[in-house]
Structures are given as C-alpha cells and as structure tokens.
Amino acid sequence: MSKTISVEYFAQSRLIAGTAQETIELDDEADLDGLLAALATRHGEPMSKLLGESGRRRSPGLLIAIGGRLIPAGEPGPLRDGDCVTVLPAISGG
C-alpha cells in the first residue's frame, strides 16, 4: 500500500524544488521524516542541506506544517493519505 502526500514549497525550498507544489508517493508506513528524506533524495544536496542532517528537520529556521499545523523539530509527524505538507524556510534579510 502507499499514500499520496501533497508538498507545498515556499521561499528557498520553492527555488530548490523548482516548483511550488508536487505530489509524492510514500510507503503506507512512512512518516514526516520519511517524506523529508524522500525530498532530500529527489532534489539533491541543496534540499538536503535545507532540510538538515539526513533529510530530518534539524535546521533551526525550517518550519514544517501538516495540514496547517506546525510540527516542532524532533516531534513525530504521522502522515495520512492525502495530507498536505508545507515546507517554509526562515526568511531573512534587511
């Protein structure tokens, strides 16, 4: 079995992915960390660096939401078929 997850990208993550949104097919058991690892594999080193070590959300300025609910770094992020995950890197500048 598999599940379909919609991923929305903003700011730098959108530039790296080359799209504002995409759909990812995951194993039914996959959670948020599994999704982020798949994104790091799919989009290469720039996405891996953005997401953090091993595709896990360890980057301090990275916000991840599932269905509009922010998921703090290190918390489990269960995913269900049809979920929408938002990837929002911190925006800085002056």
C-alpha positions in Angstrom: 0.0 0.0 0.0 1.1 3.6 -0.5 -0.1 7.1 0.3 -0.1 10.3 -1.7 1.2 13.4 0.0 1.0 16.9 -1.4 4.0 19.1 -0.7 3.9 22.9 -0.9 7.2 24.8 -1.1 7.8 28.4 -0.1 10.8 30.8 -0.4 14.2 28.9 -0.8 12.6 25.5 -0.8 10.5 26.5 -3.9 13.6 27.6 -5.7 15.4 24.3 -4.9 12.4 22.1 -5.8 11.8 24.1 -9.0 8.0 24.1 -8.3 5.5 25.5 -5.8 3.8 22.1 -5.3 4.3 18.5 -6.0 2.8 15.1 -5.1 4.9 12.3 -3.5 4.0 8.7 -3.2 5.2 7.1 0.0 5.0 3.7 1.6 2.0 3.4 3.9 4.2 3.3 7.0 6.2 6.5 6.1 6.0 9.5 8.5 7.2 13.1 8.1 10.9 12.1 8.5 10.4 9.6 5.7 8.9 12.3 3.5 11.7 14.7 4.2 14.3 12.0 3.4 12.5 11.3 0.1 12.5 15.1 -0.7 16.2 15.3 0.0 16.9 12.3 -2.3 14.6 13.7 -5.0 16.0 17.2 -5.0 19.6 16.5 -4.1 22.2 18.2 -1.9 20.6 21.7 -1.8 17.4 20.3 -0.4 19.3 18.0 1.9 21.2 21.0 3.3 18.0 23.0 3.7 16.2 20.2 5.5 19.1 19.3 7.7 21.0 16.2 8.6 19.9 13.1 6.7 16.7 14.8 5.5 15.5 15.2 9.0 14.1 18.6 10.0 17.0 19.7 12.1 17.6 23.1 10.5 16.6 25.6 13.2 14.9 28.0 10.8 12.8 25.4 9.0 9.1 25.4 9.6 7.1 22.3 8.6 3.3 22.0 8.8 1.0 19.1 8.2 -2.5 20.3 7.2 -1.7 23.8 8.5 -0.5 22.6 11.9 3.2 23.4 12.7 5.3 20.3 13.7 8.2 21.2 16.0 11.5 19.8 15.1 12.1 16.4 16.7 8.3 15.7 17.2 6.9 12.8 15.3 4.9 13.7 12.3 2.5 10.9 11.3 1.2 11.2 7.7 -2.1 10.1 6.3 -3.0 9.6 2.6 -4.0 13.0 1.2 -2.1 15.1 3.7 -0.7 18.4 2.6 2.8 19.2 4.0 4.2 22.8 3.8 7.9 23.5 3.8 8.7 27.0 4.8 12.4 28.0 5.4 13.1 31.1 7.6 13.3 34.3 5.5 16.0 36.7 6.5 17.4 39.9 5.1 17.2 43.5 5.6 
